[in-house]
Amino acid sequence: MTRLSVEMLAADTVEPITSAGHAQLGIAVLLGIAVIVLLITKFKLHAFLSLTIGSLALGAFAGAPLDKVITSFTAGLGSTVAGVGVLIALGAILGKMLADSGGADQIVDTILAKATPRSMPWTMVLIASVIGLPLFFEVGIVLLIPVVLMVAKRGNYSLMRIGIPALAGLSVMHGLVPPHPGPLVAIDALGANLGVTLALGVLIAIPTVIIAGPLFSKYAARWVDVPAPDRMIPQRASEELEKRPGFGATLATILLPVVLMLAKALVDIVIDDPDNVVQRTFDVIGNPLIALLAAVIVGIFTLLRPAGFGKDRLSGLVEKGLAPIAGILLIVGAGGGFKQTLIDSGVGQMILEISEDWSIPALLLAWLIAVAIRLATGSATVATVSAAGLVAPLAADMSTTHAALLVLAIGAGSLFFSHVNDAGFWLVKEYFGLNVGQTIKTWSVMETIISVVAG
């Protein structure tokens, strides 16, 4: 997807489910978020139930018909699970294969042998940035987190000291560097040059990821000192394996989805013709679902066979790999449901209407609009599309460099302070075994640092 116009996306939008004014809608958003936080922190209610109740409360406070609120919530939950759930499941299966075959141990042992304690955070941010270049954030998470958790556990490192650099590398690539969908949408809307935006995006990404990753992780590790959660670390089979797959075969299996998705992105940029057979072929094999599925199938031959696994053990391995992620899928899905309820209530449109009267420099205006929509809806994509559509007229007389910087300002703003209305917030919380407060102190602050530094 190299050309996705804002007009096409706007055509798909529907009328808000409530006719509430700006004041009532703003209060409803604050109260809805407050209900979720209160239920989780004060009453210790499960996050899935809290998000469900909070979504219904938001609709009620905004004066929306309950049936429409339910429809919005279930649609958001369904689309989130459809888009992310299968990827999480495939990633869990691949992680279990890596663990039981000894492949993950091979990777972790090699990293621990090569990297010193001082260089470990820098090693993780480099790995995450390279892997995150062609990947969606959620795909990078499911590929990297098992390795992050095992490195932290085996090397006795602080989880935040290792995890924050990995998350920073993934997030910066996702928000600032094409061929990720967000930057591509903004490039198309503003008529910016893709090559110039890519070059400037990488240039800005380097200092941003250093500050938000290895440097901030020192403070995050002091604020939140938690061990790697055992329930999220793929457990080895009880018996010791006589042999395990080689480092090269294991690394090639992990990188296979990365290569396939990167190839798709490059073909989309070079050919840019939806009817071209080559592009359509790479659109299929570079789809995240197909790419991860291919890695799982290849892993049977590169990981399980060398470790002596027979066909009879594959079914049990898949079942054990999927078991720990049921709760995560529900929580992430409910986060998507809450986000969709916000969007359908007209929160994004409210921000756009309010911002029309702001008289400030174009770059700052674009960043602030993206920040406001990100805070209100929890969606970086919605923030990017909405902000790009609003400031597009300003880019008409801009130089090539200035237009590219406008794209990056929007991308930076779209990452600002992820919190309870963002499905990514819950994904990080559950994978790292954190509570809401700890997630805000680490993940949310890291996202804010990225947004401010890059903006």
Steps between C-alpha positions, in 0.01 A plus 500: 500500500702795377220740413214532748324830467342681788196558281445125463522451874272793567241352268481194724422697816150488643289748688581519873276282718425800724400859440672621818675836493872542547476564874286193571715281275822620663359428847378159384850408379658598833236315701524189282877482548458569873256208532750262340793612713290492820362151435848359431698676773244541782268203454759266340257406224642315200604738223267334246195563719620850590543601136159358412327688782700816426390494136134471600547779756660725238202454268255567782679818608504617136127437464539235229238224453618189682447272201731715286762507777492120516532478122802735501670312782448155349608622155820645646566186703443279197717702262783518755497127569473431126795725425723430798365181658613262228844661498530460878392135469751423224769684693422293811526177302832610348623599845408159641678329212809711564491416870432127484749437221777687680519761223413786735771380738745506211410861415503614864828322579662663195376848595614456860841376385556787257350796687629647826260624770581858395431436132192280542239783480673632187499151350126466563413839352704423188334161452153649556560788260619273220218252551246779546580668168255295289278365781181621659557577867289205617691254279831627633370455855409134454834426334724688742343476845576130561868572429492813719346309791747212471800734479380686810437175690813312395739795526343634821433838336234749601197434279451872433868549419466244220132540406475878462775520231326224303162675524657834405661354189170351384292809581730754334511301178121462506429871540771672297643281226331391175393242383284486813136585415476811723785694338386383153150640560644837604744504206215443257270757662765773507659417165838453667795325340533143631877479462564830679256406777667162541847658524389766749299242694804279550710805591250606767438143615863441602528757783135441595542127551825553696335743742173308539670160506836436670515838680143508632516131594743589781227702672219260406692217666523704823133599495369153420715210618313186398624155396417342167159331547542123496155449347603691186837327453459195273588205717740234379388139489584323825765276349837628387550486127805318373526739206349829399478700176797710395520874553483572126189287440326649804583857401387438142164370626445806719600739223291330229186710572716813510650424159162419343335818629796716408496352148131586470565858615783548250297353211208731588731802486679402177201375297201685656246330271223300675431306179861389453538122547832532684361755745186293562717194566712685754187652655399144587831354616588822684171515687577472875274196540658311210852605600459374858321186384790431264744536789301249706496248214869550426571468873368145496794406276769740629422482873297195597651238267863573601393475866349156441131594511257265329162578345319373809643780719402790273132516602581506871763768446250726322241457778753587770620800300150644465385449859677800663371758248122461544482779759721727292278462194189598695666801662654629179170444319307691768753783470419513130129502585543799732700682233228439239234628740699821536537541125135425425394748767662774291798579722742527207266734313461710815878549520516598133225759538658653809845517338377688191534830686855440629745760358846346545790385274413215263741242648384567855134504392535161330672353806241640745202378296650150478572507875144605586341231283744236627415585863127499430468191281807291581562436131824612338353427157189711559720780634725485194217491246298777668795733555628447146159579355472822699845644425521376138414846356797647687740269314406633157763777497762323713845391385571128464691491828237698691220270378699196610551656844125563520441128443745415779341753737166324451659159552671618819179646639311178429721314750442733797415344841337165429255419779193288581318572171785354293507126431881520491499615863332177607722290277813636670342480846413132467820386329715665766276407794451862615212676671340814355716741701823323406402496132438876507836565673688301237319446170287818504791722602723336236239572229478861615879539486499365144225743401664807656856425384394412144251788483 
